[in-house]
Amino acid sequence: MTQQLPASLHHIRLSKHPPPAGLILKIGVLSRFIQGTYEYLIHVFVFYLQDSNNLIVKGAGLVMNFTEITGMIAGWIWSNGLIYLCLGAGIYFTFLFRVPQIRLFKDMVKLLLGGKGSANGVSSFQSFAMALGGRVGIGNIAGVATAIYFGGPGAVFWMWLIAFLGAGSAYIESALAQVWKEDVGGEYRGGPAYYMEKGLRSKPLAILFAIVTVIATGFTGPGVQAFNIADSAKTAFGISPVITGLFVAAFFGFVIFGGVKRIGRMAELLVPFMAVGYILIALIIFFVNFSQVPAMFGLIFSSAFNLNAAYGAVFGNAILWGVRRGLYSNEAGQGTGAQAAGTAEVSHPAKQGLVQAFSVYVDTLFVCTATAIMILSTGAYNIVRPNGEYLVENLPGVEGGTVFAQEAINTLIPGFGSAFIAISLFFFAFTTLLAFGLYAETNVAYIFRKSKKRPAISTIVKIVLILSIFFGSIRSSTAAWNLADIGVGIMAWLNVIVIILLTKAGLATLRDYEEQKKMGLDPVFIPERCGFKDAEIWNDIAEKNYPEQLAALQQKTGTSHGKHQRKA
């Protein structure tokens, strides 16, 4: 049955003859880009002259420094409102789509290794690896430890639940990124900006999202990741941050200037290696401390539901920190993974949606759980009450962070914890940097996709990324963290609201996929079957790359789909 999109998706129409204001908009975008670059580099320079806490802003009797202002804004954006929105969206999509996380789990695993790349797109696995590289980061180690520190073992359960629910959000954003992807310079590009313009018919919102993404992933975010790499290398091996910064920046430059294909190949190589290596160490610790495992899982579940009186004081924090850290880690519905999804070569958008839903599982259920197992099975953790007093203090004087994981590994191999965490952080943070590069470039491609200056502007952004990595390796600050949080938070607010508005479009992709599966077909996407507009690229994809699947669909349905039907 053909699913038509609701009228609400089409009531905003763009003129076929853009007014002169379009030129003004492009100039404004370019000026913001230049201004942002200038201000960021100046801010980095200021770091060497004085601490950012000395930058005072005065007005209306209020005295605040730059760090406090950015912290306040980040707190507003990452308030409980965003947490409730992401959580509510996950629940909504999970039940509306009839729990695809369980029903279609076999498809997720099968599709992960199925399909090959093309001249325009990367393979499903490469797209999966790029998105997972962005999801798996510092938070998978420090974030889990922090959740346990403030929320106790029960926080781990709530992280699991968020991953399960978040898979629904990851599906729809990734499927929509595929539906409205474009060929830009011979490479597939897709993501929130593309479906905001074509699906929601709101180009201003799309441009806003693209600008925020370029700033967050191209200017502020890379320095934070690079600092963590350099700091851990200095602590574990005594390597100068300057040396680390030069190495990471050069390595990153080599990859990013190779385009989407090289990013995909590097992610395909690094991500499985880092994930398997990290999980393997966790499994060794798991079996070495196997006698503690039943008690560990009992503690997780009992404290998650306030069944353990000893942890009653942190029951509320278990939910709060588990949900928050889970959302920060897997990024489901926040628009980041969707941009990696849009680069893939697949025969149907639902296939990439399911693959990206599985990446949420890997991030939280595998990697985050690995950290939790290390920490809880060895007892290498502390738990603090809401009033600041310790409920559990196994590591005197140690607050939540990577030290928990280091001490856990030291129980297996004394003295190895710091080195292992430093190596893990390098891979986790570097693959996140690669994802940042992809996201920034994707949105630059969107903003300037019709401009002859796009290649030059893309090159400038790549250079700024490299400089951000080098300077960030040498010096970071709380303000830099806050700026990164602000950018990603705005992306999340915009994207979650948009994918809720595009619910019927996402549902149409899943229904079409399942209908074709019931016919015994390998699904191929024809936009007219689902009532989609502005997705004509798929007719070319089907006819050029999947002629046998297209012929089988035509034979089963008794219809003809192709270029001559694009205006239907």
ZIVENPE-V326487 format. One line per field, one symbol per residue. phi: phi as a letter, one per 20 degrees, with the letter a starting at -180 (. if undefined). burial: b if it has 24 or more other C-alpha atoms within 12 Angstrom, else e. A space follows every 50 residues. Layout:
BEGIN
phi=???
burial=???
END
This chain:
BEGIN
phi=.feeffffecfedeffcgfggfffffffffffffffffffffffffgeea fffeedddrlmddceffffffffffffeffgffffffffffgfgefemlf gdgdfffgfffgdencfcfdcefgfffgffffgfffbgffdffffffffe dmgfffgfffffffffffffffffffffgdfcedmncfcbqggfeffeee mcfgfffgffffffffedcefgfffffffffffffecmefgfffffffff fffgfffengffffffffeffffffffffffffffgffdgfefgffffff ffffdmedgfdffdgffffgfffffffffelfnenfgfffffeeecebgf ffffffffffffgefdfffgfffgfffemebccdfgeneeeccecgmdef rffgfffffffecgnegffffffffffffffffffgffffffeffffdfd dfeggfffffffffgffffffffebcbfffffffffffffgfgfffffff fegffffffffffffffffndegcedgffdmedmcfgffffffedcffff ffffffemcccrffdfef
burial=eeebbeeebbeeeeeeeeeeeeeeebeebbeebeebbeebbebbeebeee ebeeeeeeeeeeeeebbbbbbeebeebbeeebbebbbbbbbbbbebbebb beebbebbbebbebbebbebbbbbbbbbbbbbbbbbbbbbbbbbbbbbbb bbbbbbbbbbbbbbbbbbbbbbbbbbbbbbbbbbbebbbbbbbbbbbbbb bbbbbbbbbbbbbbbbbbbbbbbbbbbbbbbbbbebeeeebbebbbbbbe ebbebbbebbbbbbbbbbebbbebbeebbebbbebbeebeeebeebbebb bbbbbbeeeebbbbbbbbbbbbbbbbbbbbbbbbbbbbbbbbbbbbbbbb bbbbbbbbbbbbbbbbbbbbbbbbbbbbbbbbbbbeeeebbbeebeebbb bbbbbbbbbbbbeeeebbbbbbbbbbbbbbbbbbbbbbbbbbbbbbbbbe eeebbebbbbbbbbbbbbbbbbbbbbbbbbbbbbbbbbbbbbbbbbbbbb bbbbbbbbbbbbbbbbeeeebbbbbbbbbbbbbbbbbbbbbbbebbeebb bbbbeeeeeebbeeeeee
END
